Amino acid sequence: MNETLSLGRIAGVRVGLHWSVLVIVVLVTVALARGEFPAAHPGHSAVQYWLLALLAAVVFLASLLAHEMAHAVVARRNGVQVDGITLWMLGGAARLHSEAATPAAELRIAAVGPLTSLLAGGVLAGVAAGLGAVHASGLVVEAVAWLSAINILLAVFNALPAAPLDGGRLLRAYLWHRTGDRLRATRGASAAGRALGWFMAVSGFAAVLFGHNLSGLWPALIGWFLISAATAEARQAEMRSVLGGVPVNRVMTPNPVTVPDTATLADFLAEGPFGHYRHSAFPVSAADGSVVGLLTVRRVEMTPAQARASTTVGEVMRPLNDVVIAAPEEPVLDLLPRLEASPVRRAVVLDEGRLLGILTVADVTRALAWPAGSARRGPAGHQSA
């Protein structure tokens, strides 16, 4: 989940907002301003309802951020690098660069999130009680009480033993401790996550179809997210199991076809698709043999047909500065996030400026089909067409 707006760094952790976080703000604000607050405390002006509802929505986002910050801080204390935190439509996500080294570390990182939300709910409940004791505005007390309840609900929901929820991490830590097999533990937690997701999705849609209750769309949406995230988590675990410690040079396509930067696009097209050029992306070489960029078939297609005879490869290629560069001994797992974020989903493998190969997402996908352990011995990848 990529951020849309950066909020800077908090305690050294990069924090950002995804545009979909506006959905939370709008839903919470509307639900409180037009439902909860007027029903519990009628007689106030619409401005008061809306302003207090908006403030409550912002505080709720802050509580989500506190939940994720707790994960990030404990993760760093347990030797896990934190890439950042992003708040989005269904809550927040702390992006961890790697996994916990032990079941105990996994348990600590997972447990601190629900505990933080539970603590926030308890503190807010105490504040609401205190405000009520001094006869503060009932509307304000209602807002604080709602924030207390939603944080406690957040803690309880996140503690459910289903990935990718915090409870799923706790379940994985337990299974990992019992079996000694992290992959097997992840599969178990992911299966529980998919089961919970399907239950929520089916029950939510049933409420809409048979109960004519549109509020059922919300648990259905969360259920769909749980199914997707749990499946992705299991796949990522499989990937780490197969590719853990595997260097780029074991997966890349060695000695890829190169294209001179002085060649015209017409010359390039004359060679394919039945000549040497059977792929869809090619490293571009200068006169001295150095790599200066990457040419994709898509960039060739974007050039008008009548201009291809006079347009050189060097004029339409992606400059090397815009291409993902990998070292031959770099772990594939470290490269993969950059590879997936790249528009061309390819990396050029260089060793002190010398071209060794090219690596695509398809190469990594094929590597996942290799028998266990073969990735560490080979075979070499094949450049995708």
N, C-alpha and C positions, 0 to 999 in steps of 0.2 A: 504494500500500500504506500504509494509515493505521496509526499506532502505537496500541498498546493501553496501554503503560506508558512514560512518559517517564523517561529517565535524566538529563535536564538537558542541559547544553551542554558540549562538549569542544572546546577551541580556537575557541570562538564558534559552533560548529555544533550545532544541536539534534539530539539522539540519542534514539531510542526503540526499543521492542521491540513487535513484533506478537505476538499470543497464539500464533500458529503456530510461533514460535521454540521452544516447548516440545517440538515434534516432533523438532527437531535434538537437543536435550538428552537426550530419552528414547532416541532411536535410538542415539546415540553411547554413552551410558552403558550401555545394555543390551548393545550389541554388544561393548564392551570388557570389561564386568564378567562376562559369561556366555560370551564366546567368545575374544577375542584374548588377554586377560591370563591366564586359567586355562590356556589351551592352551600359551602360551609359557613360563609360570612357575608350574607347579602347586605346591601345598603351602601356599599362603597362605590366610588366613581370608577368608570371604566379605565381611566388613566392609572389609578392606583393598582387595579388588577393587572393590567398589562406591564407596568413597570416592575412590579414585584415578581411577576411571572418570568420576565426576561432576566431579572437578577438571579432568580432561583435556577434558571437554565444555565447561566454562566457559572454559578457556584457548583452545579452538578458536573459541568465539564471540568472544573478545577478538581473535583473529587475523583473523576476518572483519571486525570493526569497524576494525582497523588498515588493512585493505585498502580499505575504503570511506572512511575518514578521509583516506587518501593521495589518493584521487580528489578529495575535497572541498577539501583544502588547495591542491592544484595548480590546481583549477578556479577558486578565488577569486583565486589569483595571476595567472590569465589572464583576469580580468575577468568570470567567470561566477558569478552569485549562486547560493548553495547554500541550498535551503529546509530541508534536514535529511537525516538518515540513519535508516533503519529496518531492523532485523534481523528476518528472518522465516524461514519454513520452508525455503526454498531458498537461503538465504544472506543477503545484504544488498543494500540499494539506496540510493545517494546520489541525492537528488532535486535536479536542477539546474533553476534557474528559466528558464534560456535555453540556447542552444547556443553552442559555441565560435565565435569570430569567424573563425578561419582554420584550414586543415588542420593547420598546425604546432601550434596550441594544442590541437586535437582529439587529435592524436597524443600530446602530453605528458600530457593528462588521462587518456587511456585506458591508456597504457603504465605509468603509475606504480602501478596496482593490482597487476598480475601481478608487477612487480618487487618490490613490498613483500612479497607472499606468498613469492616466491622467496627474498628476503633473510631473512624469518622462518624459512623452512625450513632455510636454510643455518646460521643462528645456532643453531637448535634441534638441528641435526645435530652442530654443534660441542659443544654442551652435553652431548648424549648421549654423544659420544665422550669428553669430559672426565670425566663421571660414571663411565663404564666404566673409565677409566684409574685412577681412585682406588677402584675396587672398591665402588661404591655399589650399593644394592639393584638387582638385575636387573629387578624389577618397575617401579621408578621409571625406570630406563634405557629400558625398553620403552615406557613412557608418553611419554617425551620423544621417543623415536625415532618413535613413531606420529604425534605432533604435527608433527614435521619432515616426515614423508612426506606427511601430509594437506595441509600448506601447499604443498609442491612440486606435488602433484597439483592443488590449487586453482589454482596459477599456470599450469600447463600447460593445464588445461581452459579457464580464462578467456582464454587466448591463442589459442584456436581462432578462425579468421576467420569468425565468424558472429554477427550481431546477435541478442540484445542483449549478448552477451559482450564483454569488453574487446577481444578480438581482432576482433570485428565493428566496433568503433569504429576500430581501427587500419586495418582494410580500408576503412572509409568515408573515413578521412583520406587514404589512398593514392589511392582512386578520385576523391575530391574534388580532390586535387592534380593528378591526371592529366587530368581532364575539365573542371575548373573549375565543375562543376555539383553542388551539394550534394544536391539532390533525387535526381538520378540516382545519386549515390554511395550515398545511403541506401537506395534501391531495391535496389541490388546487394547491400549488406550484409544487408538484410532477407531477400532471396531465399536467401542463403547460410544465414541463421539458420533459415528454414523448412525448408530441405533437411536440415540437421543435426538439427532437431527431429523431422522425419518418420523419419529413419533411426533415431534413438534410440527413438522410440515404437514403430515397427514391430519392431525387433530386441528391444526389451524385452518386448512382448506375445508375440512368437514364443518367447522363452525361457520364458514362463509357460505358453503353450498346448502347445508341443511338447517342451520340456525339463522341464516340471513344476517350474520353478525360480521361486519367488515373488520372489526378489531382482530379477527382471526388471521388477517393478513400479516400482522406483526410477528406472532410466533412462527408462522409459515416462513417468513423471510429469515428469521433467526435460524430456523431449522435448516433451510437451504444453505445458509452460511456455514453452519456446523458440519453438514455433510461435505461441502466443498473443502473446508479447511482441514477436516480430519483426513480426508482422502489425500490432500496435498501433503500433509504432515507425514503420512505413511510412506508416500512416494519419496519424499525427501530423505526419510530414514533409510529406505532401500538404496537411494543414491549414495548416501554417506557410507553405507556398508560396502558397496561395490567400489566406489571411487576414493574412499578414504586413503590418503597418502599417495595416490596415483599422480605422477607428474604429467604435464601437458604433452611432453614428447612421446608418451605412450598412447595417446588418443588422437593426436593431430594427424592430418594428411601430410606426409613428408614430400619435399620437393614439388610443390604445386606448380602448375603452369603459370608463367608470368607473361605480361604484355608490356612491350616497350611504350614509354610515354609519348614517343614521337609518331607512333602508328596512328593512322586515321581510323575512325569508327567504321568506315566502309571496308578497310582492310581487315579489321577485326571481325566484322560480320562475315566476310568472305571465307574465313576459316571455320565457321560453325554453321549449324550445329553438328556437322558430320566430320569436321576436321579435328584439330587439336583442342578446340574450345568447347568442351562438353559440359562445363559447369556454369554457375551463375554469378561467380565473383572471382576476381583474379588480382593478385598482387601486381602492382605496376612498377617497372624498373626504369631507372635512368640510364644514361649512356655508360656510366661507370659501374653499373650493376647493382647499385644501391636501391632499396625499396623506397618509393616516394609516395605511394598511395594504394588505393584499392578501387578497382573498376567493377561495377555491378551491371548486369544486363539491364536492370531497371533504369539505370542512368542512361544507358545507350538508347533504350526505348523512348525516353523522354526527349531525346534530341530529334528534331524534325528530320524526316528522311532526306530531304533535299540538302540538308547541311552536313550530313554524315561524311561526305567525301572530303570536306574541307575542315572538319573538326577532329582534333587529335584526342587521343586517350587522356593525355595530361590535362586537357581543358575541362573534362567532365568527371574525372576520377574524384574520389574522396581523398583529400590530402591525408598524409600519414598521421597528422595531429588529430584528425577526426576518427581514427580507426583504433580499435582496442589492440594493444600490443601485449604480448605474453612472452615470458621467458620459458625456455624449454624445461627447466626443473621446477617451475611454479606449480603448486598443487592445483589440479583441475577444479576442486571445490572452491578454492579461493578466487579463481578466475570466473566461475560460472555466473555470479551476480552481475559482473560487468558485461559478460557475453550476452545475457538475457536482456540487459538494458540497452544494448547497442542497436541502432536502427537496422544494421545489416546482419546482426546476430552472428558475427564472425570475428575471429581474432587472428592477427598475423603473428607468427612465432618467429622472433628474432634472437640471435645470439651475437651480441656486440655488433649489431647492424647487419649481420649476415642472415639471409632468409633461410629458415629451416623447414617451415611448414605453415599450414593454415588450419585453424580449428573452428568448427561450426557447432551450433547447438545440436544439430542432427548427429554429429560425431559422438557427442556426449550421450545422446539418447541411445545410439547403437551400443555404446560401451556398457550401458546398463543391462543389455541382453547377454553379455558375456557370462560364461560360467564363473562361479566364485573363484577369486584369486587370479584369473587370467588377465585382468586389467593391469596387474603389476608386472606381468611378463610381456604383454602386448595383447592383441595385434595392433598395428598402426591403423589409424582411422582412414576414412575415404571421404574426399571432399564431396559435399552434397551437390546434386545437380540443381 
